[in-house]
Amino acid sequence: MPPRKKKAKPSPLAFLDAHPFVRQTVVDKIYGCIIGSALGDTIGLYTEFLTKSQTKEIYKDRKFQLVEPATELYPDNHRRKYLQLDETFHTSLISASISYYVNILQAASQLVRGPMTQIRHC
């Protein structure tokens, strides 16, 4: 008796093709995660390593503005290494990781299908 052929497992991402809105919803959620992470990291820079009482004293109105005129960073040893409105280490790490992943996908696509003639945007 010949060996049975294994059925190919469906892709775990097959649900993305169920409806055009499904794919766009997932893309929107991914963008939201990236932007939310960057905003959280930026706001966290204002208060990380400060006690609650220090934070209340330094940022009396307890509001942060991230566009010009941006809230000034407290000039202690931790925050002095950052420029106003500069990206933080964690955000630059996320950015580099996404860039690396996109480049790997593009390289793999070229190996499998030949040179990409058009880059698809989700």
N, C-alpha and C positions, 0 to 999 in steps of 0.2 A: 504494500500500500504506500503510495507516495506521501511525503510529509505535507501536512496542511500548510497552506499559505496564511500568514498572519494578516489580519485586516489592519489596514492603516488607521491609526487613531486620528480622529478629527482634530484639527488645530484647536487649541484652547482659545484662540482669537476668532474662531469662525463666527461667533455671535455678532461680530462687527459688521458682517455682511447681511444681517437679518433685515435691516432697513437703513436708509441713508441717515436718518436722525440718530440712530444708535451710534454710528461711528462719530458723528459730529459731537454728540453728547459726551462720549468718552474723551475725545480730543479737548473739549472745553474743560472737562474735569482735570485732565492732565495739566493744561495751562493754569488752571486755578490752583492746583497743588504747587506748581513751580513759583507762581507769583506770590501766593500766600506764604510759602517758605521764605522767599526773599524779603518780604515785608516783615515777617516775624523776626527774622534774623537782624534786620536793620533796626527795628524798634527794640529788640533785645540788647543791642549794643549800647543803647542809652542807659540801661539799668543793670546789666549783668555785673556781678561781683559787688553790687551795692546792697546794703540792707534796706529793708522797707522804710525805715526812718530816714536814711540817707537819701533815698529816692524822693521821699516827700519833701525834704528840705531843698534838694538841688532842683527838682522839677516841680515847683510849687503849684502850677496850674494843671499838672498831670496830663498834659497834652503834648503830642509830638507832631511836628510838621515836617514832612519829608520832601517838600519842594521849596524852592526859594520863596521867601526867606526861611530856610530850614532851622529847626531847633538846634541850638548850639550843643555840641557834645561836651560833657563835663571833662575838663582837661586834667585827668589823672593819668598815671603811668599806663594803664590799660588802653585808654581811648586816644591818647596822644599819637599813637602810631597810625591812626586812621585819618584820612582827609574827610572834610565835610562832604557828605553825599557820596562817598566812595563805597564800593561794594566791600562786604566783609569776607572773611576767609571762607566761611561756609557757603555763601552765595557764589563765590568764584569757583569753589569746588564743585558745586552742583552744575554750574555753567560748563565747566571743563568736562565733567562726566557726560553731560548731554551731548556736547560737541563730539566727544570721543565716540559715543554710541552712534550718532548720526553718521560719522565718517566710516565706522565699521560697516554699518548697513549699506552705505553707498558702495564701498569696496566689494562687499559680498555680492551686491546686485550686479556689479560689473563683471565679476567672475562667473556668475551664473547665467546672466542674460546678455553679456557684452556691454559696451559703453552705454551709459545712460544718455539718452538724447533729451530727456526732459525730467526734471526733478518734480515729483508729485508733492504737493503740499496737502496735509491732512485738513 
